[in-house]
Amino acid sequence: PQTGMAQAIPPNQFIPHSFWGQYRCTIDADGYLLLPDDFPEADPFILTKGLDGCLLLAPQGYFSSLREKVQALPFTDKLSRSFRRHLFASAMNASPDQQRRIYLPDGLRRYANLADAAVVVGNDAYLEIWDASDWERTQLQVTEQIVQEDGWRLEGI
């Protein structure tokens, strides 16, 4: 069985792997992010702006299913149009090279406040790429809001 960054899950046409864990990774001077040693060789990935100030790195199949849902949003709704722009305007193919690196363009690095390091976070069907301080701050908020207060209520516990 697979362990680490990619956990084996039952086959799913949209999600070839389940991504778990968090990893500190370096970004070189040319803007290439070095992914963890156990990063899976999977279908091509799409890189774009994520939510909460991070980047979204998603397998192409998962991104296609997300795209279908976003395309179904009403074109006449201003918030829907804004979200479409946020997601699609910066989207690009981003499959790792032979050295397990992906290129992070300047605009995406600025959006996510990334310089020479990042935290790559598994979020089940996709990955998030965070600035380390932003990730730490987000985790504190999650601990305070979700885990201690609302999280257990979501599960009916």
Backbone bond lengths (Angstrom), bond angles and torsions (degrees), N, CA, C in turn:
res aa  C-N    CA-C-N  psi(-1)  N-CA   C-N-CA  omega(-1)  CA-C   N-CA-C  phi
1 P - - - 1.450 - - 1.523 111.04 -
2 Q 1.334 115.71 150.89 1.452 120.82 178.79 1.519 110.15 -78.83
3 T 1.313 115.81 148.74 1.451 121.04 176.29 1.518 108.52 -135.07
4 G 1.313 116.39 173.42 1.454 120.22 176.09 1.508 112.05 80.24
5 M 1.334 115.74 -135.09 1.459 121.97 -173.17 1.523 111.95 -58.00
6 A 1.317 118.13 -42.05 1.460 120.22 -178.24 1.520 110.04 -115.35
7 Q 1.277 116.08 117.78 1.454 121.47 177.43 1.526 108.05 -99.43
8 A 1.305 116.74 140.65 1.456 119.82 178.26 1.529 109.61 -72.58
9 I 1.306 115.83 136.36 1.463 122.06 175.22 1.517 107.31 -134.03
10 P 1.306 117.39 166.42 1.464 118.06 177.67 1.529 110.69 -58.03
11 P 1.319 118.13 148.18 1.462 120.71 -178.41 1.523 111.59 -55.63
12 N 1.315 115.77 138.58 1.449 123.41 178.07 1.510 106.38 -145.04
13 Q 1.313 117.51 133.00 1.463 119.62 -175.19 1.522 112.73 -63.40
14 F 1.330 118.54 -22.75 1.453 120.84 -177.95 1.523 113.18 -102.11
15 I 1.325 118.08 -22.17 1.459 121.05 -174.03 1.527 109.32 -126.89
16 P 1.348 117.22 95.35 1.460 119.04 -178.25 1.531 113.32 -72.82
17 H 1.329 117.98 -23.56 1.460 122.51 179.79 1.523 108.24 -142.71
18 S 1.304 114.68 159.82 1.455 120.51 170.04 1.521 106.06 -108.71
19 F 1.324 116.78 124.23 1.457 121.67 -176.07 1.516 109.99 -98.07
20 W 1.327 116.11 124.70 1.460 122.10 -178.01 1.519 109.61 -129.64
21 G 1.303 115.92 158.84 1.459 121.39 172.82 1.516 112.72 92.47
22 Q 1.332 114.08 176.78 1.458 121.13 176.16 1.513 108.40 -138.01
23 Y 1.329 115.08 140.95 1.451 121.42 -172.70 1.519 110.00 -138.15
24 R 1.304 116.25 132.69 1.466 120.86 173.64 1.519 107.19 -83.83
25 C 1.325 115.19 127.68 1.456 121.46 -175.81 1.524 109.44 -130.47
26 T 1.325 115.96 153.74 1.458 119.99 179.97 1.531 110.38 -96.01
27 I 1.337 114.02 154.39 1.458 122.23 173.70 1.524 105.81 -120.55
28 D 1.327 117.19 123.63 1.468 119.29 -177.83 1.532 110.95 -79.53
29 A 1.320 116.00 175.57 1.469 121.98 -175.83 1.528 112.53 -62.65
30 D 1.333 117.74 -22.72 1.461 121.54 179.41 1.521 112.85 -89.79
31 G 1.339 117.40 -0.22 1.459 120.86 177.39 1.517 114.87 91.51
32 Y 1.325 117.70 17.90 1.470 120.55 177.97 1.522 110.36 -94.02
33 L 1.321 115.52 128.07 1.461 122.77 177.14 1.518 108.24 -91.16
34 L 1.332 117.01 124.68 1.462 121.99 177.21 1.522 108.52 -87.93
35 L 1.325 116.49 116.47 1.460 122.34 -177.56 1.527 110.70 -80.99
36 P 1.333 117.72 160.96 1.471 121.31 -179.35 1.530 112.68 -59.52
37 D 1.331 115.35 156.22 1.466 121.61 -179.21 1.523 112.65 -56.10
38 D 1.326 117.23 -36.19 1.460 119.01 -175.46 1.524 112.96 -94.31
39 F 1.331 116.90 19.57 1.464 119.68 177.28 1.519 108.45 -63.47
40 P 1.325 117.32 132.07 1.465 119.67 -173.27 1.523 112.85 -74.00
41 E 1.312 114.76 148.51 1.453 119.08 167.91 1.513 105.16 -83.79
42 A 1.308 115.36 110.43 1.459 119.90 -174.70 1.519 108.95 -132.26
43 D 1.306 113.85 -172.35 1.454 119.92 174.91 1.517 109.43 -57.45
44 P 1.321 116.81 167.26 1.465 119.56 177.90 1.531 111.22 -57.71
45 F 1.319 115.40 155.17 1.457 122.07 179.88 1.522 110.71 -112.36
46 I 1.323 115.21 156.96 1.460 123.33 173.15 1.523 106.57 -116.26
47 L 1.326 115.85 133.87 1.458 123.23 177.48 1.515 108.05 -113.14
48 T 1.323 117.16 134.54 1.461 121.32 177.60 1.520 109.64 -159.11
49 K 1.333 115.68 177.58 1.458 120.21 174.24 1.518 108.21 -66.93
50 G 1.325 115.66 134.05 1.449 120.16 175.59 1.522 109.59 -98.85
51 L 1.292 115.45 -161.42 1.458 121.24 177.30 1.520 109.17 -99.87
52 D 1.293 117.53 159.74 1.472 123.49 175.73 1.527 113.60 66.08
53 G 1.331 118.63 19.27 1.455 120.96 176.25 1.512 115.96 88.46
54 C 1.311 118.35 11.82 1.465 120.80 177.42 1.527 109.06 -109.02
55 L 1.328 115.99 174.87 1.454 121.36 173.06 1.523 109.08 -100.20
56 L 1.313 115.93 150.42 1.458 123.14 178.39 1.523 107.90 -106.90
57 L 1.324 116.59 125.48 1.461 122.76 174.48 1.521 106.43 -120.19
58 A 1.334 115.61 109.19 1.459 120.02 -172.22 1.520 111.25 -125.06
59 P 1.342 116.92 140.95 1.465 118.45 171.13 1.528 108.99 -56.07
60 Q 1.320 115.95 145.03 1.455 120.36 -175.41 1.531 112.36 -56.30
61 G 1.323 117.43 -38.15 1.466 120.32 179.26 1.519 112.14 -62.55
62 Y 1.328 116.38 -43.69 1.464 119.94 178.16 1.525 110.53 -65.71
63 F 1.333 116.46 -42.54 1.458 119.75 -179.32 1.529 110.47 -63.32
64 S 1.332 117.21 -36.31 1.468 120.77 177.30 1.519 111.32 -62.23
65 S 1.341 116.75 -41.10 1.471 119.12 178.80 1.531 110.39 -67.94
66 L 1.338 116.80 -37.30 1.463 120.66 176.13 1.528 109.92 -64.92
67 R 1.326 116.26 -43.13 1.461 120.78 179.69 1.526 111.24 -58.52
68 E 1.316 117.53 -41.86 1.465 120.52 178.89 1.526 111.20 -60.56
69 K 1.328 116.65 -40.86 1.466 120.15 179.41 1.523 111.24 -66.96
70 V 1.323 116.34 -41.22 1.466 120.01 -179.80 1.528 109.95 -69.13
71 Q 1.321 118.02 -38.15 1.459 120.82 178.34 1.526 111.66 -63.41
72 A 1.320 117.27 -25.72 1.463 120.88 -179.96 1.534 112.49 -78.47
73 L 1.335 117.19 -10.67 1.464 119.64 178.03 1.523 109.37 -67.55
74 P 1.330 117.32 148.91 1.472 119.68 -176.69 1.531 112.40 -66.04
75 F 1.317 114.87 126.78 1.456 121.84 179.71 1.533 111.69 -63.29
76 T 1.305 116.16 -27.04 1.465 120.84 -177.11 1.524 113.22 -80.69
77 D 1.311 117.29 -8.19 1.461 121.55 -179.67 1.527 109.74 -89.97
78 K 1.330 116.76 122.79 1.468 121.87 -175.77 1.530 112.08 -60.75
79 L 1.325 117.91 -43.39 1.468 121.10 179.39 1.532 110.96 -62.22
80 S 1.322 117.02 -39.98 1.467 120.80 177.78 1.522 110.97 -62.53
81 R 1.330 116.73 -43.73 1.466 119.89 178.72 1.523 110.88 -63.31
82 S 1.324 116.48 -40.96 1.470 120.37 179.17 1.527 110.95 -62.96
83 F 1.318 116.71 -42.95 1.465 119.90 179.21 1.524 110.73 -64.14
84 R 1.335 116.93 -41.25 1.468 120.57 178.04 1.520 110.19 -58.15
85 R 1.330 116.48 -45.27 1.467 120.58 179.83 1.530 110.48 -61.91
86 H 1.325 115.48 -44.24 1.466 120.29 -179.57 1.527 110.22 -58.26
87 L 1.307 116.81 -46.12 1.458 121.59 -174.60 1.522 113.23 -76.21
88 F 1.332 117.17 -44.81 1.455 120.42 -169.62 1.531 115.00 -93.26
89 A 1.315 119.21 -28.00 1.473 120.45 -174.02 1.522 112.18 -63.62
90 S 1.318 117.56 -30.29 1.470 119.95 -178.72 1.527 112.77 -108.01
91 A 1.324 118.00 6.03 1.466 121.13 -177.29 1.526 111.07 -69.68
92 M 1.327 114.84 141.13 1.467 120.65 179.49 1.520 110.04 -154.46
93 N 1.323 115.58 156.35 1.463 120.53 172.87 1.517 108.26 -67.93
94 A 1.327 116.74 138.87 1.466 120.09 -175.76 1.517 111.68 -149.16
95 S 1.289 117.45 54.83 1.460 119.63 178.45 1.520 109.86 -75.55
96 P 1.329 117.41 140.64 1.464 120.16 178.70 1.523 111.47 -61.91
97 D 1.343 115.54 144.86 1.456 120.34 175.36 1.529 109.47 -83.09
98 Q 1.325 117.03 -172.18 1.467 121.82 -177.74 1.524 112.84 -62.00
99 Q 1.331 116.67 -23.19 1.464 121.06 -179.74 1.531 112.39 -95.90
100 R 1.353 117.50 12.56 1.472 124.17 179.99 1.530 111.65 65.58
101 R 1.332 116.73 36.55 1.461 120.35 179.83 1.523 109.49 -113.67
102 I 1.339 114.89 147.46 1.460 119.96 169.67 1.523 107.59 -125.25
103 Y 1.312 114.75 146.64 1.458 119.98 -179.40 1.523 109.62 -85.33
104 L 1.337 115.67 130.72 1.461 122.60 176.09 1.533 107.34 -109.85
105 P 1.324 118.36 105.44 1.462 120.20 -179.72 1.530 112.17 -59.95
106 D 1.328 115.62 156.76 1.470 121.50 -178.15 1.522 112.67 -50.97
107 G 1.326 117.01 -47.87 1.467 120.58 -177.39 1.517 112.78 -59.75
108 L 1.320 117.22 -40.76 1.469 120.34 178.29 1.524 110.57 -71.22
109 R 1.334 117.23 -38.17 1.467 118.76 177.12 1.526 110.82 -63.16
110 R 1.319 117.02 -40.50 1.476 119.86 177.69 1.526 110.75 -64.15
111 Y 1.333 116.77 -44.94 1.466 120.81 -179.87 1.529 111.09 -55.60
112 A 1.333 116.69 -42.42 1.471 121.42 -176.23 1.526 112.90 -95.00
113 N 1.338 117.18 6.52 1.465 121.36 176.74 1.531 111.77 60.58
114 L 1.337 116.66 39.39 1.463 121.49 -176.25 1.517 110.94 -97.45
115 A 1.329 116.90 138.80 1.457 121.97 177.36 1.531 109.44 -122.42
116 D 1.334 117.03 -92.17 1.462 119.94 -175.88 1.526 113.98 -111.18
117 A 1.327 116.35 3.21 1.468 119.90 179.39 1.528 109.34 -152.41
118 A 1.319 114.65 161.26 1.468 120.64 178.86 1.521 108.60 -152.75
119 V 1.316 115.40 162.46 1.460 121.79 170.73 1.522 106.02 -111.33
120 V 1.326 116.28 121.18 1.459 121.85 177.12 1.525 106.58 -96.47
121 V 1.333 115.15 121.80 1.459 121.74 -172.08 1.524 109.92 -116.85
122 G 1.325 116.23 123.77 1.451 120.24 174.63 1.518 110.02 -74.22
123 N 1.318 116.75 131.48 1.460 121.69 178.48 1.523 108.83 -128.98
124 D 1.309 115.39 49.94 1.456 125.81 178.92 1.524 112.11 70.52
125 A 1.327 119.19 -87.31 1.456 121.30 -174.56 1.521 113.63 -85.78
126 Y 1.329 117.43 -10.96 1.462 121.45 -177.38 1.519 109.25 -149.62
127 L 1.329 114.85 177.01 1.459 121.25 179.71 1.523 109.64 -119.51
128 E 1.315 115.04 151.61 1.459 121.32 172.49 1.525 107.37 -116.74
129 I 1.339 115.88 144.16 1.461 121.66 178.37 1.520 107.15 -117.50
130 W 1.342 116.12 116.80 1.455 123.07 -171.97 1.527 112.20 -119.46
131 D 1.309 115.72 149.71 1.455 121.58 161.67 1.527 106.09 -67.79
132 A 1.328 118.31 138.93 1.472 121.69 -174.50 1.522 112.39 -58.67
133 S 1.338 118.92 -43.02 1.473 119.82 -179.44 1.517 111.50 -67.74
134 D 1.349 116.48 -39.93 1.466 119.47 178.20 1.524 110.68 -64.59
135 W 1.340 116.98 -38.46 1.464 120.71 178.54 1.530 110.49 -64.12
136 E 1.312 116.31 -44.19 1.467 120.46 179.65 1.530 110.80 -61.34
137 R 1.326 116.05 -45.13 1.476 120.82 179.00 1.535 110.80 -62.53
138 T 1.325 116.08 -41.80 1.465 120.53 178.52 1.523 110.81 -63.07
139 Q 1.327 116.75 -40.85 1.464 119.96 179.29 1.520 112.05 -64.17
140 L 1.315 117.47 -37.54 1.466 120.08 176.05 1.523 110.75 -63.11
141 Q 1.330 116.53 -42.04 1.463 120.20 178.28 1.521 111.08 -64.45
142 V 1.324 116.53 -42.37 1.460 120.55 179.04 1.524 110.04 -61.29
143 T 1.319 116.33 -44.20 1.458 120.17 -179.85 1.521 110.98 -60.33
144 E 1.321 116.02 -44.77 1.460 119.68 -178.98 1.520 112.73 -68.79
145 Q 1.328 117.52 -45.71 1.458 121.08 -172.66 1.520 113.80 -84.52
146 I 1.301 116.02 -53.87 1.456 119.90 -170.36 1.518 112.61 -86.92
147 V 1.310 116.37 -55.38 1.456 119.78 -173.01 1.518 111.41 -65.18
148 Q 1.323 116.70 -47.46 1.457 119.03 -174.85 1.522 113.50 -82.25
149 E 1.345 118.40 -28.33 1.448 119.60 -174.19 1.525 113.26 -111.34
150 D 1.314 116.61 -64.12 1.453 121.00 -167.86 1.525 114.92 -97.89
151 G 1.304 117.54 -23.16 1.458 120.62 -173.14 1.515 114.19 -57.90
152 W 1.310 116.65 -44.70 1.456 119.10 -177.85 1.526 111.01 -69.00
153 R 1.326 116.30 -32.05 1.461 119.68 178.31 1.530 110.14 -64.91
154 L 1.324 117.51 -34.06 1.455 120.72 179.11 1.529 111.22 -60.52
155 E 1.301 116.28 -32.99 1.463 121.57 -179.28 1.523 112.70 -93.73
156 G 1.325 116.72 0.38 1.457 119.73 -179.48 1.514 113.16 73.37
157 I 1.325 117.44 22.17 1.458 121.11 -177.65 1.516 109.56 -93.29
